[in-house]
Amino acid sequence: MSISPPEVRGGTRVRVQRIGTFLSSMVMPNIGAFIAWGLLTALFIEKGWITSLTDRWGADSWVAEIGGWGDYDGGIVGPAITYLLPILIGATGGRIVYDTRGAVVGAIATMGVIAGSDVPMFMGAMIAGPLGGWLIKRLDALWEGRIRPGFEMLVNNFSAGIAGAALAIAGFFGIGPVVSAFSRLAGNVVDFLVDQSLLPLTSIFIEPAKVLFLNNAINHGILTPLGTNQASETGKSILFLLEANPGPGLGLLLAVAVFGRGAAKTTAPGAVIIHFLGGIHEIYFPYVLMKPKLIAAMIAGGMTGVFINVVFGSGLRAPAAPGSIIAVYAQTASGSYPGVTLSVLGAATVAFLVAALLLRTDRAAAEGDLAEATAAMEQLKGKRSVAAAALASMSGPQTTSTVPVTISSIVFACDAGMGSSAMGASVLRKKIRDAGFAEVTVVNKAIANLTDGYDLVVTHTDLAERARERTPSAIHVPVANFMNSPEYDEIVAMIARDGGAGAAEPEPGEPESGGEQLALDSIVLSGSARTSADAIDEAGRLLVASGAVDTPYIAAMHEREQSVSTFMGNGLAIPHGTHAAKDSIRRTGISVVRYPEGIDWNGSPVEFVIGIAGAGDDHLQLLSRIARVFTAEDQVARLRAARTPEQIREVLAAVPA
């Protein structure tokens, strides 16, 4: 009987993440410029810090000259928000689409939008910049290979100039006025929400969206442009604090530290420091994913913080990035310190009380580590589980292509490339260096900036699908806990097994475990399946028959296949169960099914299907042999020519692990 693969949901969320990431990717690289503008504003506007001090002795003219007030026009503050910031955003958007040429045309187009509007054009820049990159990319494709030698520079420069000029005119008459009207409408909506005391209700949307990794899309894709427009008119904006307030996360983590259990309770105190002082809000997401009902504490805390800021009329001059209490205070407007302080304390207090109540009344008898809890939650809610194993390390890492012989470059990727990934890369880098593999590099990047040149990619489980799209040839290791993920130790072990410096050699005379794990009865020379789903059933039934797993493990193999293909390349697929299905594994076992005619595996031809159930690390030696066999054409040829199960097992055992 064929077991139907479970339906996988979450595609819409991934698409929304992708759009949000694209928008925030235009703002995030330029946050330093926003901070510079915020500091200039705080220092040199008419009611700024320096003016309040010099008023005692009489304001100096140079302050007014820089701030552009009094008898002076221009200055730095006004032109920076009108021209500098939008052009930087437009150029970044163009570069994302089409590198340097896209950045140039995007900047020109953004200038036209700026000139055609009467408000700071951040949203207009997010339209004009990518549009400029897209247009010049299309134009270059039209005459690619058709330009006569010696005329390349002439054509490239004039095409960029003409395209940029055309878009600048279109932006002046079209995009600028339309976006100006939309900005005024959005500002009116915000004013209405504030006047009607409805702004706290935005936390009902913002807090759950943050946990689904839409935090950067919301903060830098929507709130930062709107908040900057508001700050340019009033000197501050409450919108900068809707998502960046560290109070709710602080309260949640404190409650987990006091009333939590297991690994969650142990890791929460360290997470408090990383979140509150470091500004990495992603650190508390796994705690909410572990117990989804805790989102009620986040919403309550967020609403409290927004309400206090509305009552006190407090706000920030510029975005607080990252969302550290230090960054928040650095951007707090004059006169807003009491309100901002109370909003953080109030949000933390309410989130703590609600989370404490939920944790104290929790009827769960025990609580596993965060990775296990996240996997169990994903299975319960019907979402795909990507905390599954792969050929190189069945207890954690997963791959989408052939495993490389050595691992020398690792990238830790997150949504923005400067929050959770920076922290995770730091932890992982230390573990790898402490193990003696100083030659292995570990860097952090935004998913949007990934290139397919890394050996191994680490990212959060909810972002793994997008990371695999950018780096299809790398080993992918999803993690659920940035602070103390067990996968970090598994990566170190993988580096040692793959031949890194300091890797341990097998002891002479060490017993071979392959024969016990790969029984002759678990080898089929000519499988009967004709589809990948049937092949998973066939390999799974062999594992059940050998006594390695219980029958429910086959369903978990289908679920794992739905989350990410187990096709490895070179005619090999290695179906195996999800992390949540480990209770169905009795002992380590492997099955091998050969399909001489080949079967279609989601568009790729497969001749060998190797079903795997890993109860511990004792199967890794055989898996290492399998990896080496399928990267050697002569060994694959021997498998194709094998006439008995003994010959199959002999090929797999003959290659050094």
Buried (B, 14 or more C-beta within 10 A) or exposed (E): EEBEBBEBEBEEBBEBBBEBBBBBBBBBBBBEBBBBBBBBBBBBBEBBBBBEEBEEEEBEEEBBBBBBBEEBEEBBBBEBBBBBBBBBBBBBBBBBBBEEBBBBBBBBBBBBBBBBBEBBBBBBBBBBBBBBBBBBBEBBEEEEEEBEEEEEEEBBEEBBEEBBBBBBEBBBEBBBBBBBEEBEEBBEEBEEBBEEEEBBBBBEBBBBBBBBBBBBBBBBBBBBBBBBBBBBEEBBBBBBBBBBBBBBBBBBBBBBBBBBBBBBBBBBEBBBEBBBEBBBBBBBBBBBBBBEEBBBBBBBBBBBBBBBBBEBBBBBBBBBBBBBBEBBBBBBBBBBEEBBBBBBBBBBBBBBBBBBBBBEEBEEEEBBBBBBBBBBBBBEEEBBBBBBBBBBBBBBBBBBBBBBEEBBBBBBBBBBBBBBBBBBBBBBBEBBBEBBBEEBEBBBBBBBEBEEEBBBBBBBBBBBBBBBBBBEBBBBBBBBBBBBBBBBBBBBBBBBBBEBEEBEEEEEEEEEBBEBBBBEEBBBBEBEBEEBBBBBBBBBBBBBBBEBBBEEBBBBBBBBBBBBBBBBBBBBBBBBBBBBBBEBBBBBBBBBBBBEEEBEBEEBEBBBBBBBBBBEBEBBBBBBBBBBBBBEEEBBEBBEEBEEBEBBBEBBBEBEB
